[in-house]
Amino acid sequence: MKLDDVLAEIREFLLCPTPDAWVKEALQQQDMLLIDHANCEKKAASTAMNLLYRYIDREDLLKKMSQLAREELLHFEQVVGIMKERGVAYRHVSSSRYASGLRELVRKGGEEELVDVLICGALIEARSCERFACLAPHLDDALAKFYRSLLRSEGRHYQDYLTLAQQYAGTDIQPRIDEFRAVERDLILSEDEEFRFHSGVPAVASVA
């Protein structure tokens, strides 16, 4: 599938675009953008590894999550390298409420939990891809090129998560996906006090 088609599919999948106010804040807080982007890549790798360890009897999942973990760790290394070039120190920052807000919907135990975790993964990857595409036109050439380079892999991760969720559910999961999509939209459109890669609308905009 062509990249433009992948982006079109992702934008249709998400119930809202990233608000302009978030993009403007991201451009004002590029150091924090990079720091939290690195954290997101590390967390994505960790999620994939957790699935690898927990579901050792799922051959398709093992293959996809192994590939995904390697790619996310490579992206983490790349972001940290960009930060070093720009004099941005990597440090701990608090997480946004985005991922935890999605995971509040996850049912516990059995196949239902796996399906829900995979749907969460699909949404997180889809929003990441959409945000890279939103940011790229406004960034300096080097960072824009890097973010554009991530679009195809993030789009593939979104598709892999959704495909596995449907495979393991065995039944139509669109109603369940729609529940998660609605919560995801509310998280993106509601206000957040702190700016993060997946935060919502900035409650107070930074001054340039």
N, C-alpha and C positions, 0 to 999 in steps of 0.2 A: 504494500500500500504506500502511495506517495505521501510525503510529509505533510503537504497541504491537506490531504484527505484525512490523515490522522488528526491533525489539529481541528479540522471541521467536526470530526466525530467527537472529539473530546469536548469541544465547546457546546455541542448539542447534548452531550451526556451531563455536563454540569448545568445546574439550574440557573446560574447567574454568572456573569463575567466578574473578574476582579474589579472592584470599584476604582475609579480614577484617583480617589483620595489615597488609597493604599499605594498606588504606583508613585504618586508625588512624594509620599512619605519615604518610600524605599529609596528614591533618588537622593533624598536629604540624609538618609541614614545608611549609606552604602557599606560602611564598616560593619554595622550590625547585620545588614543583609548578608554579607559574606560569612560572618561568624555563625549566624543561625543556619545559613545554607549548609555550612560544614556539619553542623550538628544534625541537620535533617538527613544528610547523606549517611552519617554514621548510624543514626537510628534506623534508617531504612535497611542498612546492612544487618543490623542486629535483629530486626523483625524477621528478615529472611532466614538468618541463622537459627533463630528460635523455632521457626517452622520446620527447618531441616532436622533439628534434634527431636522435635516432638512427634513428627509424623514420618517415621522412618520406613513405613510400609507403602508410601505413595510415590511410585517411581517418577511420575510426571512432575509432581510437586518438588521432589528432590532435585531433579534436573533444572527446572525453572528457577528455584530459589538459590541453587548453587551459582547459576549464571548471574542472577540478580545481585546476590551478595558481593560477588567479585566486581561487578560494574559499579555498585554503590561505593565500595571501598576505594576504587580507582577515582571516582568523582570526588570523594572526600580528600584524597591526596592532592588532587588537582586544585581544589578550592583552597586548601591550606597553602599550597605553593603560590597561588595568586595572592593570598593574604600576605605571605612573607615578602613577595616582590613589592607590595604596596605599603609595607610597614604596619600591617594590622596584626595585633597580637591575638592569637587564639586563646579564648578564655571561656569559662563556664558562664552561661546565661540561663535564666529560667525558661522553661518551655512555655509555648503558647497553649491556650486551652483547646486548640483545634483538634489535635489527635485524640486527646482525652475525651473531648466532647463527642467525637464519633464513636469511641470505644465504649461509651456508656450504653450504647445500643446493643453491644455484643452479648448474645446469649451464652450461657455457660454450659459446657459439657457437650460431648458428642459431635456429630456432624454439623449441627447447627452452629456451634462455636467456630469451627473451621470456616464454614461458608461466610459467616459474618466478618471474621478477621480478614478474609480474602477480599470481601467487598470494601472494607475499610482501606485496605491497601490500594485497591483500584482507584478509589476517590482521592487518596493522598497523592498518588502518582499523577492522576489526571490534573489535579489542581496545580501541582508543581510544574507540569508541562505547560499549562495555560499561563502561569505566572512568568515562566522563562520567556514565552512568546510576547507577553505584555511588556516586559522590561527591556528586551533586546534593542528595540528601536531607539531607546532613550539613553543607552549606556555608551561609554567610550568604546572604540573599535575592538580592543582586546577582550574586554569583558563581554561585549555583545557577541563576538565570535564564539567565545566559550559557551555562553548560554544557548546560543543557537545549536551548538554541537551536542547539547544535552537533550534536545527536543525529541529526537528519534528514539533514544533509549528509554526516556521517561514514558513516551507514548507506548512503546512495546511493553514496558512493565505494567502499565495500566491494562493493556489488553490481556497479558498473561494472567494477571490476578482475576480479571473477570471470567476468563475462559475456565480457569481452575474452579472458581466458585460455582459456575454453572455445572461443570462436570461432576463435582462432588455432591451437589444438591440433588441431582437426579430429577428435579422437578423445576418448573418455571420459577425463577427467583426475581423476576422483574418487580413484583410488589415489594419485596424486601429491599431491593436496590433503591426503589423510589423512596422508601422510608429514610434510608441513609442519605440520599440526595437532598431531601428536604432539610434534614438536620445540618448537612454540610452548607447548604445555602444560607441558613440562619446564622451559622458561625461566621461565614464570610461577610455577611451584610450587617451584622451587629457590631457595636463598638468594642474596641480593646484599648486598655490604658497603655500597654506596652507594644511597641512595634516588633514583629517577628515575621519570618518568611511566610508563615501561614496565618498571621493575625487577621482580624477583621478590619473594619473601618477605624482609622485612628481617632481616638476620643479628643486628643489635642495634637494638632499638627506641629511639627518642629519648625523653628525659625531658621531660615537659611543663614 
